[in-house]
Amino acid sequence: MATANCTCSVYRDVEVDGYADTVDDNTTPTYTEVPASIREQTRRVWDQATATPRVVRSASGRVPAGTDVREADRVVNDQTGATYLVDAVGAPPDVSHGADLYLELRCTT
């Protein structure tokens, strides 16, 4: 079990705007105060095409087992306001002990 370093709100709904396009509905969260452990990492890589160094950011998270988080949900860190798109949700092979769900996240703000 991961130690939570924040609480999050999960947004899932979409709405249709005046142009009939679907847009994220960030007004009403699907879940609130979900304990989570979110970790951001950066690493330097060399872009051979432009011959310049780049900094690549990645984020991952863990939430308690049984939390209803799905791919394409948006997770908002309640403390920092950072918004993440959930790219993948997975669980370790041994789920008999109620292991955490792993989230692959993409920072959008």
C-alpha positions in Angstrom: 0.0 0.0 0.0 1.3 3.4 -1.0 1.2 6.3 1.5 -1.1 9.0 0.1 0.6 12.3 -0.5 -2.6 14.1 -1.6 -6.3 13.8 -2.2 -7.8 14.0 -5.7 -11.1 14.6 -7.4 -12.0 12.4 -10.4 -13.9 13.9 -13.3 -15.4 11.7 -16.0 -18.3 13.4 -17.6 -18.3 15.3 -20.9 -20.8 17.8 -22.3 -21.7 19.1 -25.8 -20.8 22.7 -26.5 -22.6 25.1 -28.9 -20.7 23.6 -31.9 -21.8 20.0 -31.1 -18.3 19.1 -30.0 -17.8 17.1 -26.8 -15.8 18.9 -24.2 -14.7 17.9 -20.7 -17.2 18.8 -17.9 -15.0 20.0 -15.1 -17.8 21.4 -13.0 -19.0 18.4 -11.1 -16.5 15.7 -10.0 -17.5 12.1 -10.2 -15.6 11.3 -6.9 -14.0 13.7 -4.4 -11.3 13.3 -1.7 -9.8 10.1 -3.1 -6.5 9.4 -1.3 -3.7 9.1 -3.8 0.0 9.0 -4.2 1.1 11.0 -7.3 4.7 11.1 -8.4 6.1 13.2 -11.2 9.6 12.6 -12.6 11.7 14.4 -15.1 14.6 13.1 -17.1 16.9 14.6 -19.7 17.1 13.0 -23.1 19.0 13.9 -26.2 17.0 14.8 -29.3 19.2 13.6 -32.2 17.0 15.4 -34.8 17.7 18.8 -33.4 20.9 18.1 -31.5 19.5 19.6 -28.3 18.7 18.2 -24.9 15.1 17.9 -23.8 13.4 17.4 -20.5 10.7 14.7 -20.5 8.1 14.7 -17.7 6.2 11.7 -16.6 3.6 11.1 -13.9 2.3 8.0 -12.2 -0.1 7.5 -9.4 -1.6 4.9 -7.0 -5.1 4.8 -5.5 -6.7 2.3 -3.1 -7.9 -1.0 -4.5 -11.6 -0.8 -5.6 -11.4 2.9 -6.6 -13.5 3.5 -9.8 -10.9 5.2 -11.9 -10.9 4.5 -15.7 -8.9 5.4 -18.7 -9.6 8.8 -20.0 -10.8 10.1 -16.6 -9.3 13.3 -15.4 -7.7 13.4 -11.9 -7.2 16.7 -10.2 -4.8 17.0 -7.3 -6.8 18.9 -4.7 -3.8 20.5 -3.1 -1.9 21.8 -6.2 -4.7 22.0 -8.7 -2.7 20.0 -11.3 -4.8 18.1 -13.7 -3.8 14.7 -15.1 -5.3 12.5 -17.8 -5.5 8.8 -17.0 -3.8 6.9 -19.8 -3.8 3.5 -18.2 -5.1 1.7 -15.1 -3.5 -1.5 -13.9 -3.3 -3.7 -10.9 -0.4 -5.9 -9.8 -0.8 -9.7 -10.5 -1.4 -10.5 -6.9 -4.7 -8.8 -6.0 -5.6 -11.1 -3.2 -4.3 -8.5 -0.6 -6.2 -5.6 -2.0 -3.2 -4.0 -3.7 -3.3 -0.5 -5.0 -4.3 0.4 -8.5 -1.5 1.9 -10.6 -2.3 4.9 -12.8 -0.2 6.1 -15.8 -0.9 9.8 -15.9 -0.3 12.6 -18.3 -0.1 16.1 -16.9 -2.4 18.5 -18.7 -1.9 21.7 -16.7 
